[in-house]
Amino acid sequence: MEKITIIIAEDHTLIRDTWNFILNSDPRFNVIATCGNGEEAVELAKTLRPNVITMDINLPGINGFEATQLIRKYSPGTRVIGVSMHSQPAYARKMIQAGAKGYVTKNSPYEELMTAIFEAHHNRTYVCQNIKDILAQQSLEGAEQQGLNALSSREIEIIGYIKKGYSSKQIAEPLNISMKTIEVHRYNILKKLNLKNTAALVNYINNTELGFEN
């Protein structure tokens, strides 16, 4: 059986090396490259055309959402699996919308990562059980966050910085966009969540246990 070729895009060296070792120890897989940022992931995909890329959504430079969109453009035969510490369904939804065929959290068991790789390789979408359980619970409780689901991936990223107390100027620098653009994003976030100010936004996040991180 021909091995499934894989690229691992993950900025934490220990995690990247561990997955590289584990996946290469399985005769069904062949990790052909690893990288630690979004730009390199896109370039490797263009050059190597792997079957699957495991994509950390919080990569430095261009994030996993943006990198996935570019990979789908330049290497359409490559299937992307979003990997993240975040278990909020909004992240999985945004990743699938960006073109990914799967989403697992870093708390998912290895067996789920393998399942996601096989499903993605066969062009089927796979979302880990943790996300499915949360969605089921939200459905039962009628707690689906409609405003949250309307947020863009960039707005979700900015919320993480706002929660940490960053000013618009401080947020603009690592994202390499203008302070004016940040202000527009902040306004849109408040409007979508029907909140009056930043203090209300932080309170909303904490009270709903959304746990946005960067």
TORDRENPA-682710 format. One record per atom (N, C-alpha, C): x, y, z; residue number from 1; residue in three letters. Coordinates in steps of 0.1 Angstrom, whole numbers, plus 5000, padded with zeros to 4 digits. Layout:
% residues N
     xx     yy     zz   pos   code
      X      Y      Z   NUM    ala
...
END
This chain:
% residues 214
     xx     yy     zz   pos   code
   5008   4988   5000     1    met
   5000   5000   5000     1    met
   5009   5013   5000     1    met
   5005   5022   4991     2    glu
   5013   5034   4990     2    glu
   5011   5043   5003     2    glu
   5022   5048   5008     3    lys
   5021   5056   5020     3    lys
   5015   5069   5018     3    lys
   5008   5074   5028     4    ile
   5002   5088   5028     4    ile
   5013   5097   5032     4    ile
   5016   5107   5023     5    thr
   5026   5117   5025     5    thr
   5021   5128   5034     5    thr
   5028   5133   5043     6    ile
   5023   5142   5053     6    ile
   5034   5153   5055     6    ile
   5029   5166   5057     7    ile
   5037   5177   5062     7    ile
   5031   5181   5075     7    ile
   5040   5183   5085     8    ile
   5035   5188   5098     8    ile
   5039   5203   5100     8    ile
   5029   5211   5101     9    ala
   5031   5225   5104     9    ala
   5027   5228   5118     9    ala
   5037   5230   5126    10    glu
   5035   5232   5141    10    glu
   5047   5240   5146    10    glu
   5044   5251   5154    11    asp
   5055   5260   5158    11    asp
   5061   5255   5171    11    asp
   5055   5246   5178    12    his
   5062   5240   5190    12    his
   5071   5228   5186    12    his
   5084   5230   5188    13    thr
   5093   5220   5183    13    thr
   5091   5206   5189    13    thr
   5088   5206   5202    14    leu
   5087   5193   5209    14    leu
   5075   5185   5203    14    leu
   5064   5192   5201    15    ile
   5052   5186   5195    15    ile
   5055   5182   5181    15    ile
   5061   5191   5173    16    arg
   5064   5188   5159    16    arg
   5073   5175   5158    16    arg
   5083   5175   5166    17    asp
   5093   5163   5166    17    asp
   5086   5150   5170    17    asp
   5077   5152   5180    18    thr
   5070   5140   5186    18    thr
   5061   5134   5175    18    thr
   5053   5142   5169    19    trp
   5044   5138   5158    19    trp
   5052   5132   5147    19    trp
   5063   5138   5143    20    asn
   5071   5134   5132    20    asn
   5076   5119   5135    20    asn
   5081   5117   5147    21    phe
   5086   5104   5151    21    phe
   5074   5093   5151    21    phe
   5063   5097   5157    22    ile
   5052   5088   5158    22    ile
   5046   5084   5145    22    ile
   5044   5094   5136    23    leu
   5038   5091   5123    23    leu
   5047   5084   5114    23    leu
   5060   5087   5115    24    asn
   5070   5080   5106    24    asn
   5072   5066   5111    24    asn
   5068   5063   5124    25    ser
   5069   5049   5129    25    ser
   5058   5040   5124    25    ser
   5048   5046   5119    26    asp
   5036   5039   5113    26    asp
   5039   5036   5098    26    asp
   5039   5024   5094    27    pro
   5042   5021   5080    27    pro
   5033   5027   5070    27    pro
   5021   5032   5074    28    arg
   5011   5037   5065    28    arg
   5014   5052   5062    28    arg
   5023   5058   5069    29    phe
   5025   5073   5068    29    phe
   5040   5075   5064    29    phe
   5042   5087   5057    30    asn
   5055   5092   5054    30    asn
   5056   5107   5056    30    asn
   5061   5111   5067    31    val
   5063   5126   5070    31    val
   5074   5131   5061    31    val
   5071   5139   5051    32    ile
   5081   5143   5041    32    ile
   5088   5157   5045    32    ile
   5081   5164   5054    33    ala
   5087   5177   5058    33    ala
   5079   5182   5071    33    ala
   5086   5190   5078    34    thr
   5080   5197   5090    34    thr
   5084   5212   5089    34    thr
   5075   5220   5095    35    cys
   5078   5235   5095    35    cys
   5072   5241   5107    35    cys
   5076   5254   5110    36    gly
   5071   5261   5121    36    gly
   5063   5274   5119    36    gly
   5061   5277   5106    37    asn
   5053   5289   5104    37    asn
   5044   5287   5091    37    asn
   5035   5296   5089    38    gly
   5025   5295   5079    38    gly
   5031   5297   5065    38    gly
   5040   5306   5063    39    glu
   5046   5309   5050    39    glu
   5053   5297   5045    39    glu
   5061   5290   5054    40    glu
   5069   5279   5050    40    glu
   5059   5267   5047    40    glu
   5048   5266   5054    41    ala
   5039   5255   5051    41    ala
   5033   5256   5037    41    ala
   5030   5269   5033    42    val
   5025   5271   5019    42    val
   5035   5268   5009    42    val
   5048   5272   5011    43    glu
   5058   5269   5001    43    glu
   5061   5255   5000    43    glu
   5061   5248   5012    44    leu
   5064   5233   5011    44    leu
   5053   5226   5004    44    leu
   5040   5231   5006    45    ala
   5029   5224   4999    45    ala
   5030   5226   4984    45    ala
   5034   5238   4980    46    lys
   5036   5241   4966    46    lys
   5046   5232   4959    46    lys
   5057   5230   4967    47    thr
   5069   5222   4961    47    thr
   5067   5207   4962    47    thr
   5062   5202   4974    48    leu
   5062   5188   4977    48    leu
   5048   5181   4974    48    leu
   5038   5189   4973    49    arg
   5024   5184   4971    49    arg
   5021   5172   4979    49    arg
   5021   5173   4992    50    pro
   5018   5162   5001    50    pro
   5003   5158   5000    50    pro
   5000   5146   5004    51    asn
   4986   5142   5005    51    asn
   4979   5149   5016    51    asn
   4986   5151   5028    52    val
   4979   5157   5039    52    val
   4989   5167   5046    52    val
   4983   5178   5051    53    ile
   4991   5187   5060    53    ile
   4983   5188   5073    53    ile
   4990   5185   5085    54    thr
   4984   5188   5098    54    thr
   4988   5203   5101    54    thr
   4978   5211   5103    55    met
   4981   5226   5103    55    met
   4977   5232   5117    55    met
   4986   5236   5125    56    asp
   4983   5243   5137    56    asp
   4977   5257   5133    56    asp
   4966   5260   5139    57    ile
   4959   5273   5135    57    ile
   4966   5285   5140    57    ile
   4974   5284   5150    58    asn
   4980   5296   5156    58    asn
   4995   5297   5152    58    asn
   4998   5295   5140    59    leu
   5012   5296   5135    59    leu
   5016   5311   5135    59    leu
   5029   5314   5137    60    pro
   5034   5327   5135    60    pro
   5034   5331   5121    60    pro
   5034   5344   5118    61    gly
   5033   5349   5104    61    gly
   5019   5348   5100    61    gly
   5016   5342   5088    62    ile
   5002   5340   5084    62    ile
   4997   5328   5092    62    ile
   4985   5329   5098    63    asn
   4980   5319   5107    63    asn
   4975   5307   5099    63    asn
   4970   5297   5106    64    gly
   4966   5284   5100    64    gly
   4954   5286   5090    64    gly
   4945   5295   5094    65    phe
   4934   5297   5085    65    phe
   4938   5303   5071    65    phe
   4947   5313   5072    66    glu
   4952   5319   5059    66    glu
   4960   5309   5051    66    glu
   4969   5302   5058    67    ala
   4978   5292   5052    67    ala
   4969   5282   5045    67    ala
   4959   5277   5051    68    thr
   4950   5267   5045    68    thr
   4944   5272   5032    68    thr
   4939   5284   5032    69    gln
   4933   5290   5020    69    gln
   4943   5290   5009    69    gln
   4955   5294   5012    70    leu
   4966   5295   5002    70    leu
   4970   5281   4996    70    leu
   4970   5271   5006    71    ile
   4974   5258   5002    71    ile
   4963   5252   4993    71    ile
   4951   5254   4996    72    arg
   4940   5250   4988    72    arg
   4940   5256   4974    72    arg
   4946   5268   4973    73    lys
   4947   5275   4960    73    lys
   4959   5269   4952    73    lys
   4970   5267   4958    74    tyr
   4982   5264   4951    74    tyr
   4985   5249   4950    74    tyr
   4979   5241   4959    75    ser
   4980   5226   4959    75    ser
   4967   5220   4962    75    ser
   4957   5221   4953    76    pro
   4944   5216   4956    76    pro
   4942   5202   4959    76    pro
   4952   5194   4956    77    gly
   4951   5180   4959    77    gly
   4955   5177   4973    77    gly
   4961   5186   4980    78    thr
   4965   5185   4994    78    thr
   4954   5187   5004    78    thr
   4952   5178   5013    79    arg
   4941   5179   5023    79    arg
   4947   5185   5036    79    arg
   4940   5194   5042    80    val
   4945   5201   5054    80    val
   4937   5196   5066    80    val
   4944   5193   5077    81    ile
   4937   5190   5090    81    ile
   4941   5201   5100    81    ile
   4931   5208   5105    82    gly
   4934   5218   5115    82    gly
   4937   5212   5128    82    gly
   4947   5216   5135    83    val
   4951   5211   5148    83    val
   4953   5223   5157    83    val
   4947   5222   5169    84    ser
   4947   5234   5178    84    ser
   4945   5230   5193    84    ser
   4949   5238   5202    85    met
   4945   5237   5216    85    met
   4931   5241   5219    85    met
   4924   5248   5209    86    his
   4911   5253   5211    86    his
   4900   5242   5208    86    his
   4891   5241   5218    87    ser
   4880   5231   5216    87    ser
   4867   5238   5213    87    ser
   4867   5251   5211    88    gln
   4855   5258   5207    88    gln
   4851   5255   5193    88    gln
   4838   5251   5190    89    pro
   4834   5248   5177    89    pro
   4836   5259   5167    89    pro
   4836   5271   5171    90    ala
   4838   5283   5162    90    ala
   4851   5281   5154    90    ala
   4862   5277   5161    91    tyr
   4875   5275   5155    91    tyr
   4874   5264   5144    91    tyr
   4868   5253   5148    92    ala
   4867   5242   5138    92    ala
   4859   5246   5126    92    ala
   4848   5254   5128    93    arg
   4839   5259   5117    93    arg
   4847   5268   5108    93    arg
   4855   5277   5114    94    lys
   4863   5286   5105    94    lys
   4874   5279   5098    94    lys
   4879   5269   5104    95    met
   4890   5261   5097    95    met
   4884   5253   5085    95    met
   4872   5247   5087    96    ile
   4866   5240   5076    96    ile
   4862   5250   5065    96    ile
   4857   5262   5069    97    gln
   4853   5272   5059    97    gln
   4865   5276   5051    97    gln
   4877   5276   5057    98    ala
   4889   5280   5050    98    ala
   4894   5269   5040    98    ala
   4888   5257   5041    99    gly
   4891   5247   5032    99    gly
   4897   5234   5038    99    gly
   4898   5234   5051   100    ala
   4903   5222   5057   100    ala
   4893   5210   5056   100    ala
   4899   5198   5057   101    lys
   4890   5186   5056   101    lys
   4889   5179   5070   101    lys
   4895   5185   5080   102    gly
   4894   5180   5093   102    gly
   4899   5189   5104   102    gly
   4895   5186   5117   103    tyr
   4899   5194   5128   103    tyr
   4900   5185   5140   103    tyr
   4912   5185   5147   104    val
   4914   5178   5159   104    val
   4920   5188   5169   104    val
   4918   5185   5182   105    thr
   4925   5193   5192   105    thr
   4937   5186   5197   105    thr
   4946   5193   5204   106    lys
   4958   5188   5209   106    lys
   4955   5178   5221   106    lys
   4943   5178   5225   107    asn
   4939   5169   5236   107    asn
   4933   5156   5230   107    asn
   4931   5156   5217   108    ser
   4926   5144   5210   108    ser
   4936   5132   5211   108    ser
   4931   5120   5212   109    pro
   4940   5108   5212   109    pro
   4946   5106   5199   109    pro
   4957   5100   5198   110    tyr
   4964   5097   5186   110    tyr
   4956   5090   5176   110    tyr
   4947   5081   5181   111    glu
   4938   5074   5171   111    glu
   4929   5083   5163   111    glu
   4925   5094   5170   112    glu
   4917   5104   5162   112    glu
   4925   5111   5152   112    glu
   4937   5114   5155   113    leu
   4946   5121   5144   113    leu
   4947   5111   5132   113    leu
   4950   5099   5135   114    met
   4951   5089   5124   114    met
   4938   5088   5116   114    met
   4927   5088   5123   115    thr
   4914   5087   5116   115    thr
   4912   5100   5108   115    thr
   4915   5111   5113   116    ala
   4914   5124   5106   116    ala
   4923   5123   5093   116    ala
   4935   5118   5094   117    ile
   4944   5117   5083   117    ile
   4938   5108   5072   117    ile
   4933   5097   5076   118    phe
   4927   5088   5066   118    phe
   4914   5094   5059   118    phe
   4906   5100   5068   119    glu
   4893   5106   5062   119    glu
   4897   5117   5053   119    glu
   4906   5126   5057   120    ala
   4910   5137   5048   120    ala
   4916   5132   5035   120    ala
   4924   5122   5036   121    his
   4931   5116   5024   121    his
   4921   5112   5014   121    his
   4910   5106   5019   122    his
   4899   5102   5010   122    his
   4888   5112   5008   122    his
   4892   5125   5011   123    asn
   4884   5136   5008   123    asn
   4870   5136   5016   123    asn
   4871   5131   5028   124    arg
   4860   5131   5037   124    arg
   4863   5140   5049   124    arg
   4853   5148   5054   125    thr
   4856   5157   5065   125    thr
   4855   5150   5078   125    thr
   4864   5153   5087   126    tyr
   4864   5147   5100   126    tyr
   4866   5157   5111   126    tyr
   4857   5158   5121   127    val
   4859   5166   5132   127    val
   4859   5158   5145   127    val
   4869   5161   5154   128    cys
   4871   5152   5165   128    cys
   4859   5151   5175   128    cys
   4859   5141   5183   129    gln
   4848   5138   5191   129    gln
   4846   5149   5202   129    gln
   4856   5155   5206   130    asn
   4855   5166   5216   130    asn
   4846   5177   5211   130    asn
   4848   5181   5199   131    ile
   4841   5192   5192   131    ile
   4826   5187   5191   131    ile
   4824   5175   5186   132    lys
   4811   5170   5184   132    lys
   4803   5169   5198   132    lys
   4810   5166   5208   133    asp
   4803   5165   5222   133    asp
   4799   5179   5226   133    asp
   4807   5189   5223   134    ile
   4804   5203   5227   134    ile
   4792   5208   5219   134    ile
   4792   5205   5206   135    leu
   4781   5209   5198   135    leu
   4768   5203   5202   135    leu
   4769   5190   5206   136    ala
   4757   5183   5210   136    ala
   4752   5189   5223   136    ala
   4761   5192   5232   137    gln
   4757   5198   5245   137    gln
   4751   5212   5243   137    gln
   4756   5220   5234   138    gln
   4751   5233   5231   138    gln
   4737   5232   5225   138    gln
   4735   5222   5216   139    ser
   4722   5220   5210   139    ser
   4712   5216   5221   139    ser
   4715   5208   5230   140    leu
   4706   5204   5241   140    leu
   4702   5215   5250   140    leu
   4712   5224   5252   141    glu
   4710   5235   5262   141    glu
   4705   5248   5254   141    glu
   4704   5247   5241   142    gly
   4700   5259   5234   142    gly
   4710   5270   5235   142    gly
   4723   5266   5236   143    ala
   4734   5276   5240   143    ala
   4742   5280   5228   143    ala
   4738   5277   5216   144    glu
   4746   5280   5204   144    glu
   4749   5295   5204   144    glu
   4761   5299   5202   145    gln
   4765   5313   5202   145    gln
   4764   5319   5188   145    gln
   4753   5324   5184   146    gln
   4751   5329   5170   146    gln
   4760   5340   5167   146    gln
   4762   5350   5176   147    gly
   4771   5361   5174   147    gly
   4785   5356   5172   147    gly
   4790   5347   5181   148    leu
   4803   5342   5180   148    leu
   4806   5335   5166   148    leu
   4796   5327   5162   149    asn
   4797   5320   5149   149    asn
   4798   5329   5137   149    asn
   4794   5342   5139   150    ala
   4795   5352   5128   150    ala
   4808   5358   5127   150    ala
   4817   5356   5137   151    leu
   4830   5362   5137   151    leu
   4839   5356   5127   151    leu
   4847   5364   5120   152    ser
   4857   5359   5111   152    ser
   4869   5354   5119   152    ser
   4878   5347   5112   153    ser
   4890   5341   5118   153    ser
   4899   5352   5124   153    ser
   4900   5363   5116   154    arg
   4908   5375   5121   154    arg
   4902   5381   5134   154    arg
   4889   5382   5134   155    glu
   4882   5387   5146   155    glu
   4884   5378   5158   155    glu
   4884   5365   5156   156    ile
   4886   5356   5167   156    ile
   4900   5358   5172   156    ile
   4910   5360   5163   157    glu
   4924   5362   5167   157    glu
   4925   5375   5175   157    glu
   4919   5385   5170   158    ile
   4920   5398   5177   158    ile
   4914   5397   5191   158    ile
   4903   5390   5193   159    ile
   4897   5388   5206   159    ile
   4907   5383   5216   159    ile
   4915   5373   5211   160    gly
   4925   5368   5220   160    gly
   4935   5378   5226   160    gly
   4939   5388   5217   161    tyr
   4947   5399   5221   161    tyr
   4940   5408   5230   161    tyr
   4927   5411   5227   162    ile
   4919   5420   5236   162    ile
   4918   5415   5250   162    ile
   4916   5402   5251   163    lys
   4914   5396   5264   163    lys
   4927   5397   5272   163    lys
   4939   5397   5266   164    lys
   4951   5399   5272   164    lys
   4954   5413   5276   164    lys
   4946   5423   5272   165    gly
   4947   5437   5275   165    gly
   4955   5445   5265   165    gly
   4958   5439   5253   166    tyr
   4965   5446   5243   166    tyr
   4957   5458   5238   166    tyr
   4964   5469   5235   167    ser
   4958   5481   5229   167    ser
   4957   5478   5214   167    ser
   4950   5487   5206   168    ser
   4949   5485   5192   168    ser
   4963   5486   5185   168    ser
   4971   5495   5190   169    lys
   4985   5496   5185   169    lys
   4993   5484   5187   169    lys
   4992   5478   5199   170    gln
   4999   5466   5203   170    gln
   4994   5454   5195   170    gln
   4981   5453   5191   171    ile
   4976   5442   5183   171    ile
   4981   5444   5169   171    ile
   4981   5456   5164   172    ala
   4984   5458   5150   172    ala
   4998   5453   5146   172    ala
   5008   5455   5155   173    glu
   5022   5452   5152   173    glu
   5024   5437   5148   173    glu
   5020   5427   5157   174    pro
   5022   5413   5154   174    pro
   5014   5408   5142   174    pro
   5002   5415   5140   175    leu
   4994   5411   5128   175    leu
   4997   5418   5115   175    leu
   5006   5428   5117   176    asn
   5011   5435   5105   176    asn
   5000   5441   5097   176    asn
   4990   5447   5104   177    ile
   4980   5455   5098   177    ile
   4979   5469   5105   177    ile
   4972   5478   5100   178    ser
   4971   5492   5105   178    ser
   4963   5492   5118   178    ser
   4965   5502   5126   179    met
   4957   5504   5138   179    met
   4943   5507   5135   179    met
   4941   5515   5124   180    lys
   4928   5518   5119   180    lys
   4920   5505   5116   180    lys
   4926   5496   5109   181    thr
   4920   5483   5106   181    thr
   4916   5475   5119   181    thr
   4925   5476   5129   182    ile
   4922   5469   5142   182    ile
   4909   5476   5148   182    ile
   4908   5489   5147   183    glu
   4897   5496   5153   183    glu
   4884   5492   5146   183    glu
   4885   5490   5133   184    val
   4873   5486   5125   184    val
   4869   5472   5130   184    val
   4879   5463   5131   185    his
   4876   5449   5136   185    his
   4870   5449   5150   185    his
   4875   5458   5159   186    arg
   4869   5459   5172   186    arg
   4855   5463   5172   186    arg
   4852   5473   5163   187    tyr
   4838   5478   5162   187    tyr
   4829   5467   5157   187    tyr
   4834   5459   5147   188    asn
   4826   5448   5141   188    asn
   4823   5437   5151   188    asn
   4834   5434   5160   189    ile
   4832   5424   5170   189    ile
   4821   5428   5180   189    ile
   4822   5440   5185   190    leu
   4812   5444   5194   190    leu
   4798   5444   5188   190    leu
   4797   5448   5176   191    lys
   4784   5449   5169   191    lys
   4778   5435   5167   191    lys
   4787   5425   5163   192    lys
   4782   5411   5161   192    lys
   4778   5405   5174   192    lys
   4785   5408   5185   193    leu
   4782   5402   5198   193    leu
   4772   5410   5206   193    leu
   4767   5422   5200   194    asn
   4758   5430   5206   194    asn
   4763   5435   5220   194    asn
   4775   5440   5220   195    leu
   4781   5445   5232   195    leu
   4785   5459   5231   195    leu
   4786   5466   5242   196    lys
   4788   5481   5242   196    lys
   4802   5485   5241   196    lys
   4811   5478   5248   197    asn
   4825   5482   5249   197    asn
   4834   5470   5252   197    asn
   4847   5473   5253   198    thr
   4857   5462   5255   198    thr
   4855   5455   5268   198    thr
   4852   5462   5279   199    ala
   4850   5456   5292   199    ala
   4838   5446   5291   199    ala
   4828   5450   5284   200    ala
   4817   5440   5282   200    ala
   4821   5428   5274   200    ala
   4830   5430   5264   201    leu
   4835   5419   5256   201    leu
   4843   5409   5265   201    leu
   4852   5414   5273   202    val
   4860   5406   5282   202    val
   4851   5398   5292   202    val
   4841   5405   5297   203    asn
   4832   5399   5306   203    asn
   4824   5388   5300   203    asn
   4820   5390   5287   204    tyr
   4812   5381   5280   204    tyr
   4821   5368   5277   204    tyr
   4833   5370   5273   205    ile
   4842   5358   5271   205    ile
   4844   5350   5283   205    ile
   4847   5357   5295   206    asn
   4849   5350   5307   206    asn
   4837   5343   5312   206    asn
   4826   5349   5311   207    asn
   4813   5343   5316   207    asn
   4808   5331   5308   207    asn
   4811   5332   5295   208    thr
   4807   5320   5286   208    thr
   4818   5310   5285   208    thr
   4829   5312   5292   209    glu
   4840   5302   5292   209    glu
   4845   5299   5278   209    glu
   4846   5309   5270   210    leu
   4851   5307   5256   210    leu
   4866   5305   5255   210    leu
   4873   5311   5265   211    gly
   4887   5308   5266   211    gly
   4895   5312   5254   211    gly
   4893   5323   5248   212    phe
   4901   5327   5236   212    phe
   4915   5329   5241   212    phe
   4925   5323   5233   213    glu
   4939   5324   5236   213    glu
   4946   5327   5223   213    glu
   4959   5332   5224   214    asn
   4967   5334   5213   214    asn
   4980   5326   5215   214    asn
END
